[in-house]
Amino acid sequence: MRYELHYWSSIPGRGEFARLALEEAGVPYLDVARTAGGEARMLALQGDASLRTPPFAPPFLKAGKLVIAQTANILLFLGERHGLAPKGEAGRYFTHQLQLTLADFVGEIHDTHHPVAGSLYYEDQRPEAKRRAADFTANRLPKYLGYFERVLAADPRGGGYLAGARVSYADLSLFQVVAGLRYAFPKAFARAARKCPKVLALHERVAKRPRIAAYLASDRRLPF
């Protein structure tokens, strides 16, 4: 099956979490919005009144007759199909739990730049954004990173991954969040990361995985 990934063509955004999973799985996919007329096709499918399972917004994945929306839901589907989640029930649900926690984290990161409204430019809410960012970097950033550090430290086998001895889509997603934090909050992230060596080690381990390394070096990887 060749998947169709639908997300905006100009930013990594939430679509990048699905891209990383597809790249690590080594399965063929079409990044629809980055093809000629792709964004129009994406919006047409999103607004298709005949769909029984319509997506609210990108990203969404077309897999045969299935149309699956929401990042964590897409990854739950891909994880089970392509070995990016544990086989046991508890492990699968825990990986999904980790991804949902990362979704909360990403939402809070986003709101440091758009605390009043997502429809307003950053320049239209700069005073509020500075206040929100100060609280985020002082309190929320270290709390989230500390949680993932604790999860990694709790692995009795010391495998270095969040949900077992093998890489999962949650590891790939944490890699992307760390990359984004280094870009958006370099000083605050560096301070918080001093207490999270296992998170940093995971980021480096994921970056060196052959398929991920090839993807990062390609023109398919969009810059922040």
Phi and psi restraints in degrees (value plus and minus 20) as a CYANA .aco file:
   2 ARG   PHI    -119.1   -79.1
   2 ARG   PSI     100.6   140.6
   3 TYR   PHI    -102.0   -62.0
   3 TYR   PSI     133.7   173.7
   4 GLU   PHI    -137.0   -97.0
   4 GLU   PSI      97.8   137.8
   5 LEU   PHI    -119.4   -79.4
   5 LEU   PSI     108.2   148.2
   6 HIS   PHI    -132.6   -92.6
   6 HIS   PSI      95.2   135.2
   7 TYR   PHI    -180.3  -140.3
   7 TYR   PSI     144.3   184.3
   8 TRP   PHI     -80.4   -40.4
   8 TRP   PSI     129.4   169.4
   9 SER   PHI    -107.3   -67.3
   9 SER   PSI     -32.6     7.4
  10 SER   PHI    -123.7   -83.7
  10 SER   PSI     -31.9     8.1
  11 ILE   PHI    -156.3  -116.3
  11 ILE   PSI     131.6   171.6
  12 PRO   PHI     -83.9   -43.9
  12 PRO   PSI     -74.2   -34.2
  13 GLY   PHI      31.4    71.4
  13 GLY   PSI    -173.5  -133.5
  14 ARG   PHI     -93.4   -53.4
  14 ARG   PSI     -40.1    -0.1
  15 GLY   PHI     -85.5   -45.5
  15 GLY   PSI     -43.8    -3.8
  16 GLU   PHI     -85.2   -45.2
  16 GLU   PSI     -50.0   -10.0
  17 PHE   PHI     -83.8   -43.8
  17 PHE   PSI     -60.1   -20.1
  18 ALA   PHI     -90.5   -50.5
  18 ALA   PSI     -59.4   -19.4
  19 ARG   PHI     -78.8   -38.8
  19 ARG   PSI     -64.9   -24.9
  20 LEU   PHI     -80.4   -40.4
  20 LEU   PSI     -61.6   -21.6
  21 ALA   PHI     -85.2   -45.2
  21 ALA   PSI     -63.2   -23.2
  22 LEU   PHI     -84.9   -44.9
  22 LEU   PSI     -59.6   -19.6
  23 GLU   PHI     -87.1   -47.1
  23 GLU   PSI     -64.8   -24.8
  24 GLU   PHI     -83.8   -43.8
  24 GLU   PSI     -57.1   -17.1
  25 ALA   PHI     -91.3   -51.3
  25 ALA   PSI     -40.9    -0.9
  26 GLY   PHI      49.5    89.5
  26 GLY   PSI      13.0    53.0
  27 VAL   PHI    -125.7   -85.7
  27 VAL   PSI     127.2   167.2
  28 PRO   PHI     -89.5   -49.5
  28 PRO   PSI     119.5   159.5
  29 TYR   PHI    -171.1  -131.1
  29 TYR   PSI     135.9   175.9
  30 LEU   PHI    -130.2   -90.2
  30 LEU   PSI     102.3   142.3
  31 ASP   PHI    -105.6   -65.6
  31 ASP   PSI      69.0   109.0
  32 VAL   PHI     -77.8   -37.8
  32 VAL   PSI     -66.9   -26.9
  33 ALA   PHI     -86.4   -46.4
  33 ALA   PSI     -35.5     4.5
  34 ARG   PHI    -114.5   -74.5
  34 ARG   PSI      -8.3    31.7
  35 THR   PHI    -125.3   -85.3
  35 THR   PSI     145.2   185.2
  36 ALA   PHI     -80.0   -40.0
  36 ALA   PSI     103.8   143.8
  37 GLY   PHI      52.5    92.5
  37 GLY   PSI      -7.4    32.6
  38 GLY   PHI     -87.3   -47.3
  38 GLY   PSI     -60.4   -20.4
  39 GLU   PHI     -86.0   -46.0
  39 GLU   PSI     -55.9   -15.9
  40 ALA   PHI     -83.9   -43.9
  40 ALA   PSI     -60.9   -20.9
  41 ARG   PHI     -83.5   -43.5
  41 ARG   PSI     -61.3   -21.3
  42 MET   PHI     -80.7   -40.7
  42 MET   PSI     -67.1   -27.1
  43 LEU   PHI     -88.1   -48.1
  43 LEU   PSI     -53.0   -13.0
  44 ALA   PHI     -86.1   -46.1
  44 ALA   PSI     -62.8   -22.8
  45 LEU   PHI     -86.8   -46.8
  45 LEU   PSI     -59.8   -19.8
  46 GLN   PHI     -80.1   -40.1
  46 GLN   PSI     -56.4   -16.4
  47 GLY   PHI    -116.5   -76.5
  47 GLY   PSI     -10.0    30.0
  48 ASP   PHI     -86.9   -46.9
  48 ASP   PSI      93.2   133.2
  49 ALA   PHI     -90.2   -50.2
  49 ALA   PSI     -34.6     5.4
  50 SER   PHI    -103.4   -63.4
  50 SER   PSI     -32.2     7.8
  51 LEU   PHI     -91.0   -51.0
  51 LEU   PSI     112.0   152.0
  52 ARG   PHI    -102.1   -62.1
  52 ARG   PSI     -38.9     1.1
  53 THR   PHI    -146.2  -106.2
  53 THR   PSI      43.8    83.8
  54 PRO   PHI     -90.0   -50.0
  54 PRO   PSI     120.9   160.9
  55 PRO   PHI     -98.5   -58.5
  55 PRO   PSI     127.8   167.8
  56 PHE   PHI     -97.2   -57.2
  56 PHE   PSI     -60.9   -20.9
  57 ALA   PHI    -180.7  -140.7
  57 ALA   PSI     140.7   180.7
  58 PRO   PHI     -84.6   -44.6
  58 PRO   PSI     133.6   173.6
  59 PRO   PHI    -103.2   -63.2
  59 PRO   PSI     132.5   172.5
  60 PHE   PHI    -165.5  -125.5
  60 PHE   PSI     136.1   176.1
  61 LEU   PHI    -138.9   -98.9
  61 LEU   PSI     110.9   150.9
  62 LYS   PHI    -121.9   -81.9
  62 LYS   PSI     100.1   140.1
  63 ALA   PHI    -148.5  -108.5
  63 ALA   PSI      75.5   115.5
  64 GLY   PHI      44.7    84.7
  64 GLY   PSI    -143.3  -103.3
  65 LYS   PHI    -108.1   -68.1
  65 LYS   PSI     -28.0    12.0
  66 LEU   PHI    -101.8   -61.8
  66 LEU   PSI     120.5   160.5
  67 VAL   PHI    -144.2  -104.2
  67 VAL   PSI      93.2   133.2
  68 ILE   PHI    -136.7   -96.7
  68 ILE   PSI     104.0   144.0
  69 ALA   PHI    -132.9   -92.9
  69 ALA   PSI     151.9   191.9
  70 GLN   PHI      54.5    94.5
  70 GLN   PSI     106.1   146.1
  71 THR   PHI     -73.5   -33.5
  71 THR   PSI     -70.0   -30.0
  72 ALA   PHI     -83.6   -43.6
  72 ALA   PSI     -53.8   -13.8
  73 ASN   PHI     -90.6   -50.6
  73 ASN   PSI     -61.5   -21.5
  74 ILE   PHI     -79.4   -39.4
  74 ILE   PSI     -64.1   -24.1
  75 LEU   PHI     -91.8   -51.8
  75 LEU   PSI     -53.0   -13.0
  76 LEU   PHI     -79.8   -39.8
  76 LEU   PSI     -63.4   -23.4
  77 PHE   PHI     -84.9   -44.9
  77 PHE   PSI     -71.2   -31.2
  78 LEU   PHI     -86.8   -46.8
  78 LEU   PSI     -55.9   -15.9
  79 GLY   PHI     -82.0   -42.0
  79 GLY   PSI     -62.8   -22.8
  80 GLU   PHI     -91.5   -51.5
  80 GLU   PSI     -54.7   -14.7
  81 ARG   PHI     -98.7   -58.7
  81 ARG   PSI     -48.3    -8.3
  82 HIS   PHI    -147.0  -107.0
  82 HIS   PSI       5.5    45.5
  83 GLY   PHI      48.8    88.8
  83 GLY   PSI       7.9    47.9
  84 LEU   PHI    -126.6   -86.6
  84 LEU   PSI       4.0    44.0
  85 ALA   PHI    -172.8  -132.8
  85 ALA   PSI     133.4   173.4
  86 PRO   PHI     -79.5   -39.5
  86 PRO   PSI     134.4   174.4
  87 LYS   PHI     -97.8   -57.8
  87 LYS   PSI     -50.4   -10.4
  88 GLY   PHI     -93.9   -53.9
  88 GLY   PSI     133.4   173.4
  89 GLU   PHI     -80.5   -40.5
  89 GLU   PSI     -66.8   -26.8
  90 ALA   PHI     -80.7   -40.7
  90 ALA   PSI     -62.4   -22.4
  91 GLY   PHI     -86.0   -46.0
  91 GLY   PSI     -58.6   -18.6
  92 ARG   PHI     -84.7   -44.7
  92 ARG   PSI     -64.4   -24.4
  93 TYR   PHI     -88.3   -48.3
  93 TYR   PSI     -54.8   -14.8
  94 PHE   PHI     -87.4   -47.4
  94 PHE   PSI     -60.3   -20.3
  95 THR   PHI     -82.1   -42.1
  95 THR   PSI     -61.9   -21.9
  96 HIS   PHI     -83.3   -43.3
  96 HIS   PSI     -60.3   -20.3
  97 GLN   PHI     -80.1   -40.1
  97 GLN   PSI     -64.8   -24.8
  98 LEU   PHI     -80.3   -40.3
  98 LEU   PSI     -61.8   -21.8
  99 GLN   PHI     -85.7   -45.7
  99 GLN   PSI     -58.7   -18.7
 100 LEU   PHI     -86.0   -46.0
 100 LEU   PSI     -56.0   -16.0
 101 THR   PHI     -85.5   -45.5
 101 THR   PSI     -61.2   -21.2
 102 LEU   PHI     -83.1   -43.1
 102 LEU   PSI     -55.7   -15.7
 103 ALA   PHI     -82.9   -42.9
 103 ALA   PSI     -60.6   -20.6
 104 ASP   PHI     -81.4   -41.4
 104 ASP   PSI     -63.3   -23.3
 105 PHE   PHI     -79.6   -39.6
 105 PHE   PSI     -68.6   -28.6
 106 VAL   PHI     -81.5   -41.5
 106 VAL   PSI     -59.1   -19.1
 107 GLY   PHI     -81.3   -41.3
 107 GLY   PSI     -60.8   -20.8
 108 GLU   PHI     -90.4   -50.4
 108 GLU   PSI     -55.8   -15.8
 109 ILE   PHI     -82.4   -42.4
 109 ILE   PSI     -66.7   -26.7
 110 HIS   PHI     -77.5   -37.5
 110 HIS   PSI     -61.6   -21.6
 111 ASP   PHI     -93.1   -53.1
 111 ASP   PSI     -30.4     9.6
 112 THR   PHI     -88.7   -48.7
 112 THR   PSI     -43.3    -3.3
 113 HIS   PHI    -122.6   -82.6
 113 HIS   PSI     -37.8     2.2
 114 HIS   PHI    -155.5  -115.5
 114 HIS   PSI      39.3    79.3
 115 PRO   PHI     -92.7   -52.7
 115 PRO   PSI     -44.0    -4.0
 116 VAL   PHI    -109.1   -69.1
 116 VAL   PSI     -71.3   -31.3
 117 ALA   PHI    -179.5  -139.5
 117 ALA   PSI     119.3   159.3
 118 GLY   PHI     -86.9   -46.9
 118 GLY   PSI     -40.7    -0.7
 119 SER   PHI    -101.9   -61.9
 119 SER   PSI     -29.5    10.5
 120 LEU   PHI    -116.5   -76.5
 120 LEU   PSI     124.9   164.9
 121 TYR   PHI     -88.2   -48.2
 121 TYR   PSI     136.0   176.0
 122 TYR   PHI     -74.6   -34.6
 122 TYR   PSI     -60.0   -20.0
 123 GLU   PHI     -83.3   -43.3
 123 GLU   PSI     -42.6    -2.6
 124 ASP   PHI    -104.2   -64.2
 124 ASP   PSI     -26.3    13.7
 125 GLN   PHI    -162.0  -122.0
 125 GLN   PSI      13.0    53.0
 126 ARG   PHI     -80.7   -40.7
 126 ARG   PSI     -66.1   -26.1
 127 PRO   PHI     -79.2   -39.2
 127 PRO   PSI     -63.4   -23.4
 128 GLU   PHI     -86.6   -46.6
 128 GLU   PSI     -56.7   -16.7
 129 ALA   PHI     -85.9   -45.9
 129 ALA   PSI     -60.3   -20.3
 130 LYS   PHI     -83.2   -43.2
 130 LYS   PSI     -60.7   -20.7
 131 ARG   PHI     -86.7   -46.7
 131 ARG   PSI     -62.9   -22.9
 132 ARG   PHI     -85.3   -45.3
 132 ARG   PSI     -62.3   -22.3
 133 ALA   PHI     -84.8   -44.8
 133 ALA   PSI     -55.8   -15.8
 134 ALA   PHI     -83.2   -43.2
 134 ALA   PSI     -62.1   -22.1
 135 ASP   PHI     -89.2   -49.2
 135 ASP   PSI     -59.6   -19.6
 136 PHE   PHI     -81.5   -41.5
 136 PHE   PSI     -68.4   -28.4
 137 THR   PHI     -89.9   -49.9
 137 THR   PSI     -50.4   -10.4
 138 ALA   PHI    -100.7   -60.7
 138 ALA   PSI     -53.6   -13.6
 139 ASN   PHI    -141.1  -101.1
 139 ASN   PSI     -74.0   -34.0
 140 ARG   PHI     -95.0   -55.0
 140 ARG   PSI     -61.9   -21.9
 141 LEU   PHI     -77.1   -37.1
 141 LEU   PSI     -73.2   -33.2
 142 PRO   PHI     -85.2   -45.2
 142 PRO   PSI     -49.4    -9.4
 143 LYS   PHI     -87.9   -47.9
 143 LYS   PSI     -66.2   -26.2
 144 TYR   PHI     -85.0   -45.0
 144 TYR   PSI     -68.3   -28.3
 145 LEU   PHI     -81.0   -41.0
 145 LEU   PSI     -58.1   -18.1
 146 GLY   PHI     -83.5   -43.5
 146 GLY   PSI     -55.3   -15.3
 147 TYR   PHI     -83.4   -43.4
 147 TYR   PSI     -67.7   -27.7
 148 PHE   PHI     -88.8   -48.8
 148 PHE   PSI     -52.0   -12.0
 149 GLU   PHI     -82.5   -42.5
 149 GLU   PSI     -60.9   -20.9
 150 ARG   PHI     -86.2   -46.2
 150 ARG   PSI     -59.0   -19.0
 151 VAL   PHI     -82.5   -42.5
 151 VAL   PSI     -64.8   -24.8
 152 LEU   PHI     -85.1   -45.1
 152 LEU   PSI     -59.0   -19.0
 153 ALA   PHI     -89.9   -49.9
 153 ALA   PSI     -43.2    -3.2
 154 ALA   PHI     -99.5   -59.5
 154 ALA   PSI     -30.6     9.4
 155 ASP   PHI     -89.4   -49.4
 155 ASP   PSI      92.7   132.7
 156 PRO   PHI     -85.8   -45.8
 156 PRO   PSI     -43.3    -3.3
 157 ARG   PHI    -108.2   -68.2
 157 ARG   PSI     -32.3     7.7
 158 GLY   PHI      42.9    82.9
 158 GLY   PSI      17.5    57.5
 159 GLY   PHI     -92.7   -52.7
 159 GLY   PSI     -37.8     2.2
 160 GLY   PHI      66.1   106.1
 160 GLY   PSI     -12.2    27.8
 161 TYR   PHI    -139.7   -99.7
 161 TYR   PSI     141.6   181.6
 162 LEU   PHI     -92.9   -52.9
 162 LEU   PSI     -55.1   -15.1
 163 ALA   PHI    -147.7  -107.7
 163 ALA   PSI      17.2    57.2
 164 GLY   PHI     112.9   152.9
 164 GLY   PSI    -184.1  -144.1
 165 ALA   PHI    -101.6   -61.6
 165 ALA   PSI     -32.9     7.1
 166 ARG   PHI    -137.3   -97.3
 166 ARG   PSI     136.4   176.4
 167 VAL   PHI     -84.1   -44.1
 167 VAL   PSI     122.7   162.7
 168 SER   PHI    -145.8  -105.8
 168 SER   PSI     151.8   191.8
 169 TYR   PHI     -84.7   -44.7
 169 TYR   PSI     -44.4    -4.4
 170 ALA   PHI     -86.5   -46.5
 170 ALA   PSI     -57.4   -17.4
 171 ASP   PHI     -83.4   -43.4
 171 ASP   PSI     -63.1   -23.1
 172 LEU   PHI     -83.1   -43.1
 172 LEU   PSI     -58.8   -18.8
 173 SER   PHI     -90.7   -50.7
 173 SER   PSI     -59.5   -19.5
 174 LEU   PHI     -84.1   -44.1
 174 LEU   PSI     -57.5   -17.5
 175 PHE   PHI     -74.6   -34.6
 175 PHE   PSI     -66.6   -26.6
 176 GLN   PHI     -86.6   -46.6
 176 GLN   PSI     -59.2   -19.2
 177 VAL   PHI     -84.2   -44.2
 177 VAL   PSI     -63.0   -23.0
 178 VAL   PHI     -81.8   -41.8
 178 VAL   PSI     -63.9   -23.9
 179 ALA   PHI     -79.8   -39.8
 179 ALA   PSI     -61.6   -21.6
 180 GLY   PHI     -87.5   -47.5
 180 GLY   PSI     -59.6   -19.6
 181 LEU   PHI     -86.2   -46.2
 181 LEU   PSI     -59.0   -19.0
 182 ARG   PHI     -81.4   -41.4
 182 ARG   PSI     -53.0   -13.0
 183 TYR   PHI     -97.1   -57.1
 183 TYR   PSI     -66.2   -26.2
 184 ALA   PHI    -104.9   -64.9
 184 ALA   PSI     -54.6   -14.6
 185 PHE   PHI    -153.7  -113.7
 185 PHE   PSI      42.6    82.6
 186 PRO   PHI     -78.8   -38.8
 186 PRO   PSI     -62.9   -22.9
 187 LYS   PHI     -92.9   -52.9
 187 LYS   PSI     -66.8   -26.8
 188 ALA   PHI     -85.2   -45.2
 188 ALA   PSI     -59.4   -19.4
 189 PHE   PHI     -84.7   -44.7
 189 PHE   PSI     -62.4   -22.4
 190 ALA   PHI     -80.2   -40.2
 190 ALA   PSI     -58.4   -18.4
 191 ARG   PHI     -86.1   -46.1
 191 ARG   PSI     -68.8   -28.8
 192 ALA   PHI     -86.8   -46.8
 192 ALA   PSI     -54.9   -14.9
 193 ALA   PHI     -92.2   -52.2
 193 ALA   PSI     -35.0     5.0
 194 ARG   PHI     -80.2   -40.2
 194 ARG   PSI     -48.1    -8.1
 195 LYS   PHI    -114.2   -74.2
 195 LYS   PSI     -14.9    25.1
 196 CYS   PHI    -150.7  -110.7
 196 CYS   PSI      40.2    80.2
 197 PRO   PHI     -84.8   -44.8
 197 PRO   PSI     -49.5    -9.5
 198 LYS   PHI     -91.6   -51.6
 198 LYS   PSI     -54.1   -14.1
 199 VAL   PHI     -84.6   -44.6
 199 VAL   PSI     -63.9   -23.9
 200 LEU   PHI     -83.8   -43.8
 200 LEU   PSI     -60.6   -20.6
 201 ALA   PHI     -84.4   -44.4
 201 ALA   PSI     -58.6   -18.6
 202 LEU   PHI     -83.1   -43.1
 202 LEU   PSI     -63.4   -23.4
 203 HIS   PHI     -77.1   -37.1
 203 HIS   PSI     -65.9   -25.9
 204 GLU   PHI     -87.7   -47.7
 204 GLU   PSI     -57.0   -17.0
 205 ARG   PHI     -85.1   -45.1
 205 ARG   PSI     -63.5   -23.5
 206 VAL   PHI     -84.6   -44.6
 206 VAL   PSI     -62.9   -22.9
 207 ALA   PHI     -80.2   -40.2
 207 ALA   PSI     -46.1    -6.1
 208 LYS   PHI    -112.3   -72.3
 208 LYS   PSI     -24.9    15.1
 209 ARG   PHI     -83.7   -43.7
 209 ARG   PSI     114.5   154.5
 210 PRO   PHI     -72.3   -32.3
 210 PRO   PSI     -67.9   -27.9
 211 ARG   PHI     -90.9   -50.9
 211 ARG   PSI     -55.4   -15.4
 212 ILE   PHI     -89.7   -49.7
 212 ILE   PSI     -62.7   -22.7
 213 ALA   PHI     -79.8   -39.8
 213 ALA   PSI     -62.4   -22.4
 214 ALA   PHI     -83.9   -43.9
 214 ALA   PSI     -60.2   -20.2
 215 TYR   PHI     -85.0   -45.0
 215 TYR   PSI     -64.3   -24.3
 216 LEU   PHI     -82.3   -42.3
 216 LEU   PSI     -49.7    -9.7
 217 ALA   PHI    -106.8   -66.8
 217 ALA   PSI     -23.2    16.8
 218 SER   PHI    -117.4   -77.4
 218 SER   PSI     150.7   190.7
 219 ASP   PHI    -100.5   -60.5
 219 ASP   PSI     -21.2    18.8
 220 ARG   PHI     -95.0   -55.0
 220 ARG   PSI     -43.4    -3.4
 221 ARG   PHI    -100.9   -60.9
 221 ARG   PSI      93.5   133.5
 222 LEU   PHI    -100.8   -60.8
 222 LEU   PSI     120.3   160.3
 223 PRO   PHI     -95.1   -55.1
 223 PRO   PSI     138.2   178.2
